[in-house]
Amino acid sequence: MVGVIVAFKDFSIVDGILGSPWNGLENFRFFFESGNAARVVRNTLMLNALFIGGTLISGMALAIMINEVRLRLLKRTAQSVVFLPYFISPIVISVMLQAFLSGFGGSGGMVNGLLDGFGISPVSWYTEPGAWPWILTVVKIWQMAGYTSIIYLAAMTAIPTDVYEAAVLDGASRWKIAVRVTMPLILPVTVILLVLQIGRIFMGDFGTIYAIIGDNGTLFETTDVIDTFVFRALRTSGDLGMTAAVGLFQSVVGFVLIATTALIARRISRKSGGL
């Protein structure tokens, strides 16, 4: 509630929340007339769409593969290994990524070493903005696929074994069982995950993106999201009112999106037989 009030005030720490004068929509105007609003909104939506699609698809595929493992010890080990990246700090991820892409002390990095082995010229990754939406997507998939797969695996435990037995008796291959049995039965979980993530589609993954990109202006064209833009603006201007206004904008749009998505998902579920 405090943030909502500050969003419409020319906030001053000296005057406080109640003493600061109202300024209408000036805080919102600062963001939308800054010349960067279209870019950061576009990047936020594009990156989050890639993140959501990538993590859901990879998480489901990973869960199906792990579910096929019959040896319990191996299965638990696989679950632990794929879940581990979720707990790794964004700072550590940033250092690891730098080692892969550019190395330390001008060594070129592991990826460029691999490219050189195939006769391909090395790439200066940290000056190539076009590649970074895909690089960040790969990082996000590596970080979140294991976490998502655990959710899918929990859903798969609720599928009756006789359903799989009937499919095997009908001569279905493992691929057909996965596509025609497992995936339709875990569709409700996919819908729930999709609804939850769409509600945050206007929230950029500030921790990971800023840890990796930092203040590298060369890459802002494709990686600068709402959260990183607001952070830099707050750091330079100290305008808490503008920050609160953008946060309110993100929350309102997120609420509208999650309500709309939930309504659409409910209608689809009814038409598909109450999934």
C-alpha positions as a LaTeX table, in Angstrom:
\begin{tabular}{lrrr}
\hline
Residue & $x$ (\AA) & $y$ (\AA) & $z$ (\AA) \\
\hline
Met1 & 0.00 & 0.00 & 0.00 \\
Val2 & 2.88 & 2.37 & 0.77 \\
Gly3 & 4.34 & 1.78 & $-2.70$ \\
Val4 & 1.00 & 2.66 & $-4.31$ \\
Ile5 & 0.94 & 6.01 & $-2.49$ \\
Val6 & 4.58 & 6.81 & $-3.29$ \\
Ala7 & 3.91 & 6.10 & $-6.99$ \\
Phe8 & 1.71 & 9.20 & $-7.15$ \\
Lys9 & 3.91 & 11.51 & $-5.06$ \\
Asp10 & 7.01 & 13.60 & $-5.54$ \\
Phe11 & 8.56 & 11.62 & $-2.73$ \\
Ser12 & 11.20 & 13.14 & $-0.49$ \\
Ile13 & 12.83 & 11.32 & 2.41 \\
Val14 & 12.92 & 14.58 & 4.36 \\
Asp15 & 9.17 & 15.24 & 3.97 \\
Gly16 & 8.17 & 11.60 & 4.33 \\
Ile17 & 5.23 & 9.83 & 2.69 \\
Leu18 & 2.51 & 12.05 & 4.14 \\
Gly19 & 4.43 & 15.30 & 3.74 \\
Ser20 & 5.54 & 14.77 & 0.13 \\
Pro21 & 3.33 & 16.54 & $-2.44$ \\
Trp22 & 1.12 & 14.66 & $-4.88$ \\
Asn23 & 2.28 & 14.84 & $-8.49$ \\
Gly24 & $-0.37$ & 12.82 & $-10.33$ \\
Leu25 & 1.02 & 10.70 & $-13.15$ \\
Glu26 & 4.39 & 12.44 & $-13.42$ \\
Asn27 & 6.28 & 9.39 & $-12.14$ \\
Phe28 & 4.67 & 7.20 & $-14.80$ \\
Arg29 & 5.35 & 9.85 & $-17.46$ \\
Phe30 & 9.05 & 9.84 & $-16.61$ \\
Phe31 & 9.26 & 6.14 & $-17.43$ \\
Phe32 & 7.10 & 6.10 & $-20.56$ \\
Glu33 & 8.61 & 9.29 & $-22.03$ \\
Ser34 & 12.20 & 8.33 & $-21.27$ \\
Gly35 & 12.68 & 6.89 & $-24.76$ \\
Asn36 & 13.63 & 3.51 & $-23.32$ \\
Ala37 & 10.19 & 2.27 & $-22.23$ \\
Ala38 & 9.38 & 0.48 & $-25.50$ \\
Arg39 & 12.77 & $-1.23$ & $-25.56$ \\
Val40 & 12.77 & $-2.47$ & $-21.97$ \\
Val41 & 9.12 & $-3.62$ & $-22.14$ \\
Arg42 & 9.86 & $-5.47$ & $-25.39$ \\
Asn43 & 12.97 & $-7.10$ & $-23.92$ \\
Thr44 & 11.14 & $-8.06$ & $-20.73$ \\
Leu45 & 8.32 & $-9.75$ & $-22.65$ \\
Met46 & 10.63 & $-11.41$ & $-25.17$ \\
Leu47 & 13.07 & $-12.80$ & $-22.61$ \\
Asn48 & 10.34 & $-14.01$ & $-20.28$ \\
Ala49 & 8.52 & $-15.70$ & $-23.16$ \\
Leu50 & 11.74 & $-17.53$ & $-24.05$ \\
Phe51 & 12.36 & $-18.39$ & $-20.40$ \\
Ile52 & 8.83 & $-19.71$ & $-19.83$ \\
Gly53 & 8.72 & $-21.78$ & $-23.01$ \\
Gly54 & 12.23 & $-23.10$ & $-22.55$ \\
Thr55 & 11.87 & $-24.11$ & $-18.90$ \\
Leu56 & 8.46 & $-25.75$ & $-19.33$ \\
Ile57 & 9.48 & $-27.78$ & $-22.38$ \\
Ser58 & 12.90 & $-28.77$ & $-21.03$ \\
Gly59 & 11.51 & $-29.50$ & $-17.56$ \\
Met60 & 8.83 & $-31.77$ & $-18.97$ \\
Ala61 & 11.29 & $-33.58$ & $-21.25$ \\
Leu62 & 13.75 & $-34.02$ & $-18.39$ \\
Ala63 & 11.04 & $-35.36$ & $-16.10$ \\
Ile64 & 9.88 & $-37.89$ & $-18.70$ \\
Met65 & 13.46 & $-39.12$ & $-19.20$ \\
Ile66 & 14.11 & $-39.42$ & $-15.45$ \\
Asn67 & 10.77 & $-41.18$ & $-15.01$ \\
Glu68 & 11.95 & $-43.85$ & $-17.45$ \\
Val69 & 14.89 & $-44.75$ & $-15.18$ \\
Arg70 & 14.02 & $-47.88$ & $-13.25$ \\
Leu71 & 17.02 & $-48.11$ & $-10.91$ \\
Arg72 & 15.98 & $-46.14$ & $-7.82$ \\
Leu73 & 19.48 & $-45.03$ & $-6.80$ \\
Leu74 & 20.27 & $-43.80$ & $-10.31$ \\
Lys75 & 16.92 & $-42.03$ & $-10.47$ \\
Arg76 & 17.50 & $-40.17$ & $-7.20$ \\
Thr77 & 21.02 & $-39.26$ & $-8.25$ \\
Ala78 & 19.73 & $-37.84$ & $-11.53$ \\
Gln79 & 17.11 & $-35.79$ & $-9.68$ \\
Ser80 & 19.74 & $-34.34$ & $-7.35$ \\
Val81 & 22.14 & $-33.50$ & $-10.18$ \\
Val82 & 19.57 & $-31.69$ & $-12.34$ \\
Phe83 & 18.16 & $-29.85$ & $-9.30$ \\
Leu84 & 21.58 & $-28.53$ & $-8.20$ \\
Pro85 & 21.82 & $-25.53$ & $-10.62$ \\
Tyr86 & 18.71 & $-24.04$ & $-9.01$ \\
Phe87 & 20.74 & $-23.31$ & $-5.87$ \\
Ile88 & 23.75 & $-21.76$ & $-7.60$ \\
Ser89 & 24.15 & $-18.02$ & $-7.06$ \\
Pro90 & 23.74 & $-15.72$ & $-10.08$ \\
Ile91 & 27.24 & $-14.35$ & $-9.35$ \\
Val92 & 28.72 & $-17.83$ & $-9.66$ \\
Ile93 & 26.72 & $-18.39$ & $-12.84$ \\
Ser94 & 28.13 & $-15.14$ & $-14.23$ \\
Val95 & 31.71 & $-16.23$ & $-13.55$ \\
Met96 & 31.09 & $-19.67$ & $-15.06$ \\
Leu97 & 29.54 & $-18.11$ & $-18.16$ \\
Gln98 & 32.46 & $-15.74$ & $-18.59$ \\
Ala99 & 34.83 & $-18.70$ & $-18.42$ \\
Phe100 & 32.86 & $-20.46$ & $-21.15$ \\
Leu101 & 32.43 & $-17.47$ & $-23.45$ \\
Ser102 & 35.48 & $-15.26$ & $-23.08$ \\
Gly103 & 37.77 & $-16.83$ & $-20.50$ \\
Phe104 & 39.99 & $-14.89$ & $-18.11$ \\
Gly105 & 42.99 & $-12.82$ & $-19.07$ \\
Gly106 & 42.15 & $-12.94$ & $-22.77$ \\
Ser107 & 42.33 & $-16.73$ & $-23.08$ \\
Gly108 & 39.28 & $-16.79$ & $-25.37$ \\
Gly109 & 37.00 & $-19.11$ & $-23.43$ \\
Met110 & 35.96 & $-22.73$ & $-23.92$ \\
Val111 & 33.31 & $-21.97$ & $-26.55$ \\
Asn112 & 35.73 & $-20.03$ & $-28.73$ \\
Gly113 & 38.27 & $-22.80$ & $-28.29$ \\
Leu114 & 35.67 & $-25.25$ & $-29.59$ \\
Leu115 & 34.82 & $-22.97$ & $-32.51$ \\
Asp116 & 38.50 & $-22.64$ & $-33.35$ \\
Gly117 & 38.76 & $-26.42$ & $-33.47$ \\
Phe118 & 36.13 & $-26.43$ & $-36.22$ \\
Gly119 & 37.89 & $-23.66$ & $-38.11$ \\
Ile120 & 35.39 & $-20.96$ & $-37.08$ \\
Ser121 & 36.63 & $-17.52$ & $-36.10$ \\
Pro122 & 36.29 & $-16.65$ & $-32.38$ \\
Val123 & 33.35 & $-14.48$ & $-31.37$ \\
Ser124 & 33.51 & $-11.52$ & $-29.02$ \\
Trp125 & 30.36 & $-12.57$ & $-27.19$ \\
Tyr126 & 30.17 & $-9.60$ & $-24.84$ \\
Thr127 & 29.90 & $-7.21$ & $-27.79$ \\
Glu128 & 27.26 & $-9.21$ & $-29.71$ \\
Pro129 & 23.79 & $-8.17$ & $-28.44$ \\
Gly130 & 21.95 & $-10.39$ & $-30.92$ \\
Ala131 & 23.24 & $-13.58$ & $-29.32$ \\
Trp132 & 22.32 & $-12.75$ & $-25.75$ \\
Pro133 & 18.59 & $-13.52$ & $-25.67$ \\
Trp134 & 19.52 & $-17.10$ & $-26.59$ \\
Ile135 & 22.49 & $-17.22$ & $-24.23$ \\
Leu136 & 20.32 & $-16.03$ & $-21.33$ \\
Thr137 & 17.64 & $-18.55$ & $-22.31$ \\
Val138 & 20.15 & $-21.41$ & $-22.21$ \\
Val139 & 21.34 & $-20.19$ & $-18.79$ \\
Lys140 & 17.76 & $-20.01$ & $-17.53$ \\
Ile141 & 16.95 & $-23.49$ & $-18.83$ \\
Trp142 & 20.08 & $-24.89$ & $-17.18$ \\
Gln143 & 19.13 & $-23.13$ & $-13.95$ \\
Met144 & 15.40 & $-23.95$ & $-13.84$ \\
Ala145 & 14.83 & $-27.15$ & $-15.85$ \\
Gly146 & 15.70 & $-29.37$ & $-12.90$ \\
Tyr147 & 13.37 & $-27.50$ & $-10.56$ \\
Thr148 & 10.53 & $-27.71$ & $-13.09$ \\
Ser149 & 11.20 & $-31.41$ & $-13.70$ \\
Ile150 & 10.76 & $-32.14$ & $-9.98$ \\
Ile151 & 7.26 & $-30.64$ & $-10.15$ \\
Tyr152 & 6.44 & $-32.74$ & $-13.21$ \\
Leu153 & 7.85 & $-35.88$ & $-11.58$ \\
Ala154 & 5.60 & $-35.30$ & $-8.58$ \\
Ala155 & 2.63 & $-35.06$ & $-10.96$ \\
Met156 & 3.67 & $-38.27$ & $-12.73$ \\
Thr157 & 3.57 & $-40.23$ & $-9.48$ \\
Ala158 & $-0.19$ & $-39.61$ & $-9.43$ \\
Ile159 & $-0.69$ & $-41.34$ & $-12.79$ \\
Pro160 & $-2.09$ & $-44.88$ & $-12.20$ \\
Thr161 & 0.30 & $-47.64$ & $-13.23$ \\
Asp162 & $-2.49$ & $-49.55$ & $-14.96$ \\
Val163 & $-2.68$ & $-46.76$ & $-17.54$ \\
Tyr164 & 0.92 & $-47.46$ & $-18.55$ \\
Glu165 & 0.35 & $-51.21$ & $-18.43$ \\
Ala166 & $-2.61$ & $-50.89$ & $-20.77$ \\
Ala167 & $-0.54$ & $-48.81$ & $-23.19$ \\
Val168 & 2.26 & $-51.41$ & $-23.16$ \\
Leu169 & $-0.25$ & $-54.20$ & $-23.83$ \\
Asp170 & $-1.53$ & $-52.22$ & $-26.80$ \\
Gly171 & 2.00 & $-52.23$ & $-28.20$ \\
Ala172 & 2.75 & $-48.55$ & $-27.67$ \\
Ser173 & 6.40 & $-47.54$ & $-27.79$ \\
Arg174 & 7.99 & $-45.43$ & $-25.05$ \\
Trp175 & 7.75 & $-42.39$ & $-27.29$ \\
Lys176 & 4.03 & $-42.89$ & $-27.88$ \\
Ile177 & 3.45 & $-43.51$ & $-24.17$ \\
Ala178 & 5.21 & $-40.26$ & $-23.34$ \\
Val179 & 3.35 & $-38.24$ & $-25.98$ \\
Arg180 & $-0.12$ & $-39.82$ & $-25.78$ \\
Val181 & $-0.31$ & $-40.86$ & $-22.13$ \\
Thr182 & 2.08 & $-38.96$ & $-19.89$ \\
Met183 & 1.94 & $-35.51$ & $-21.47$ \\
Pro184 & $-1.89$ & $-35.25$ & $-21.62$ \\
Leu185 & $-2.20$ & $-36.43$ & $-18.01$ \\
Ile186 & 0.23 & $-33.82$ & $-16.70$ \\
Leu187 & $-1.34$ & $-31.05$ & $-18.77$ \\
Pro188 & $-3.12$ & $-29.53$ & $-15.72$ \\
Val189 & 0.27 & $-29.04$ & $-14.05$ \\
Thr190 & 1.57 & $-27.34$ & $-17.19$ \\
Val191 & $-1.44$ & $-25.01$ & $-17.18$ \\
Ile192 & $-0.86$ & $-24.10$ & $-13.52$ \\
Leu193 & 2.84 & $-23.42$ & $-14.09$ \\
Leu194 & 2.02 & $-21.36$ & $-17.18$ \\
Val195 & $-0.55$ & $-19.25$ & $-15.35$ \\
Leu196 & 1.84 & $-18.60$ & $-12.45$ \\
Gln197 & 4.70 & $-17.61$ & $-14.73$ \\
Ile198 & 2.61 & $-15.42$ & $-17.03$ \\
Gly199 & 1.60 & $-13.46$ & $-13.93$ \\
Arg200 & 5.28 & $-12.49$ & $-13.61$ \\
Ile201 & 5.99 & $-11.94$ & $-17.30$ \\
Phe202 & 6.53 & $-8.21$ & $-16.70$ \\
Met203 & 9.03 & $-8.96$ & $-13.93$ \\
Gly204 & 12.54 & $-9.31$ & $-15.32$ \\
Asp205 & 14.91 & $-11.79$ & $-13.71$ \\
Phe206 & 16.96 & $-8.97$ & $-12.22$ \\
Gly207 & 19.40 & $-11.09$ & $-10.20$ \\
Thr208 & 20.57 & $-13.29$ & $-13.06$ \\
Ile209 & 20.46 & $-10.68$ & $-15.82$ \\
Tyr210 & 22.26 & $-7.97$ & $-13.88$ \\
Ala211 & 24.87 & $-10.41$ & $-12.53$ \\
Ile212 & 25.69 & $-11.51$ & $-16.08$ \\
Ile213 & 25.23 & $-8.29$ & $-18.06$ \\
Gly214 & 26.00 & $-5.68$ & $-15.41$ \\
Asp215 & 26.46 & $-2.19$ & $-16.88$ \\
Asn216 & 27.59 & $-3.40$ & $-20.30$ \\
Gly217 & 25.71 & $-0.86$ & $-22.42$ \\
Thr218 & 26.63 & $-2.69$ & $-25.62$ \\
Leu219 & 24.16 & $-5.44$ & $-24.72$ \\
Phe220 & 21.31 & $-3.25$ & $-23.45$ \\
Glu221 & 19.53 & $-3.34$ & $-26.82$ \\
Thr222 & 18.47 & $-6.97$ & $-26.26$ \\
Thr223 & 18.98 & $-7.56$ & $-22.52$ \\
Asp224 & 17.85 & $-4.42$ & $-20.70$ \\
Val225 & 14.60 & $-5.28$ & $-18.89$ \\
Ile226 & 12.28 & $-3.16$ & $-16.76$ \\
Asp227 & 13.95 & $-4.11$ & $-13.49$ \\
Thr228 & 17.51 & $-3.39$ & $-14.61$ \\
Phe229 & 16.45 & $-0.09$ & $-16.20$ \\
Val230 & 14.69 & 1.02 & $-13.00$ \\
Phe231 & 17.70 & 0.00 & $-10.91$ \\
Arg232 & 20.05 & 2.14 & $-12.99$ \\
Ala233 & 17.60 & 5.05 & $-12.95$ \\
Leu234 & 17.26 & 4.82 & $-9.17$ \\
Arg235 & 21.02 & 4.62 & $-8.78$ \\
Thr236 & 21.58 & 7.78 & $-10.81$ \\
Ser237 & 18.55 & 9.91 & $-9.89$ \\
Gly238 & 17.44 & 8.46 & $-6.54$ \\
Asp239 & 13.79 & 8.93 & $-7.61$ \\
Leu240 & 11.85 & 6.51 & $-5.40$ \\
Gly241 & 8.54 & 7.75 & $-6.82$ \\
Met242 & 9.42 & 6.61 & $-10.33$ \\
Thr243 & 10.57 & 3.25 & $-9.00$ \\
Ala244 & 7.29 & 2.77 & $-7.14$ \\
Ala245 & 5.33 & 3.81 & $-10.24$ \\
Val246 & 7.04 & 1.23 & $-12.43$ \\
Gly247 & 6.54 & $-1.42$ & $-9.73$ \\
Leu248 & 2.83 & $-0.58$ & $-9.62$ \\
Phe249 & 2.66 & $-0.76$ & $-13.41$ \\
Gln250 & 4.26 & $-4.21$ & $-13.36$ \\
Ser251 & 1.90 & $-5.45$ & $-10.64$ \\
Val252 & $-1.28$ & $-4.20$ & $-12.33$ \\
Val253 & $-0.33$ & $-5.62$ & $-15.73$ \\
Gly254 & 0.73 & $-8.90$ & $-14.08$ \\
Phe255 & $-2.62$ & $-9.15$ & $-12.28$ \\
Val256 & $-4.55$ & $-8.55$ & $-15.50$ \\
Leu257 & $-2.46$ & $-11.14$ & $-17.36$ \\
Ile258 & $-2.78$ & $-13.82$ & $-14.70$ \\
Ala259 & $-6.56$ & $-13.26$ & $-14.43$ \\
Thr260 & $-6.94$ & $-13.45$ & $-18.21$ \\
Thr261 & $-4.75$ & $-16.54$ & $-18.48$ \\
Ala262 & $-6.61$ & $-18.28$ & $-15.66$ \\
Leu263 & $-9.94$ & $-17.56$ & $-17.37$ \\
Ile264 & $-8.69$ & $-18.91$ & $-20.70$ \\
Ala265 & $-7.20$ & $-21.99$ & $-19.01$ \\
Arg266 & $-10.50$ & $-22.68$ & $-17.24$ \\
Arg267 & $-12.43$ & $-22.52$ & $-20.50$ \\
Ile268 & $-9.94$ & $-24.79$ & $-22.25$ \\
Ser269 & $-10.16$ & $-27.27$ & $-19.36$ \\
Arg270 & $-13.93$ & $-27.37$ & $-19.56$ \\
Lys271 & $-13.88$ & $-27.96$ & $-23.31$ \\
Ser272 & $-11.28$ & $-30.72$ & $-22.97$ \\
Gly273 & $-13.31$ & $-32.66$ & $-20.43$ \\
Gly274 & $-12.42$ & $-31.06$ & $-17.12$ \\
Leu275 & $-8.65$ & $-31.36$ & $-17.10$ \\
\hline
\end{tabular}
